[in-house]
């Protein structure tokens, strides 16, 4: 069992790092890096995410997890898949002899060299994301009870940090959407005044400019707000 002081130091470093994460992808990368650092004998770490029955490996610390996980996803069998689907923790000492995943274990050992794995379900109170933190090693019996405890707390802490990063991203996206909507409204007002157009006609002018220039509607609107002009290739359309 790892000492409390050692765990506290790891979590303090993780919390500081994730606090600087720019988005959920950054948070995931920091979580898996912390797992390799904190768990003895860990050679790689990654997160399995799932929605509507499909699985994806993200934030892998090297190329080992995607190779292992590809076999699991093909067979829909293995500790990562089960941790996601069964909401539990799985500790495997030797994939060559583990009776829970005979086909996956045989192939993973032969094709990737991985023999030991830890997989921890990451719990989120909201949203439809399901995920598991996974740790890999190429020697048997690589992880003891202390490693499992450390991984479990990391998965718990990481899920909270990731949920916070996702909430922050939603807030940022909402603020951007509100700003874009304001720009579109102001731009429509400018066009309505300049061309004596109706509200619908002004919006149609913006959409035509967006289509012709292959630029986002919000970018077109922002340009109108800044310049008072609506520029695009081709003849100027009359509203209507």
Secondary structure as GFF3:
##gff-version 3
##sequence-region A 1 240
A	DSSP	alpha_helix	4	19	.	.	.	ID=ss1
A	DSSP	alpha_helix	24	38	.	.	.	ID=ss2
A	DSSP	beta_strand	44	51	.	.	.	ID=ss3
A	DSSP	beta_strand	54	58	.	.	.	ID=ss4
A	DSSP	alpha_helix	64	75	.	.	.	ID=ss5
A	DSSP	alpha_helix	79	86	.	.	.	ID=ss6
A	DSSP	beta_strand	89	92	.	.	.	ID=ss7
A	DSSP	three_ten_helix	99	101	.	.	.	ID=ss8
A	DSSP	alpha_helix	102	112	.	.	.	ID=ss9
A	DSSP	beta_strand	116	122	.	.	.	ID=ss10
A	DSSP	beta_strand	130	137	.	.	.	ID=ss11
A	DSSP	alpha_helix	145	195	.	.	.	ID=ss12
A	DSSP	alpha_helix	199	213	.	.	.	ID=ss13
A	DSSP	alpha_helix	217	227	.	.	.	ID=ss14
###
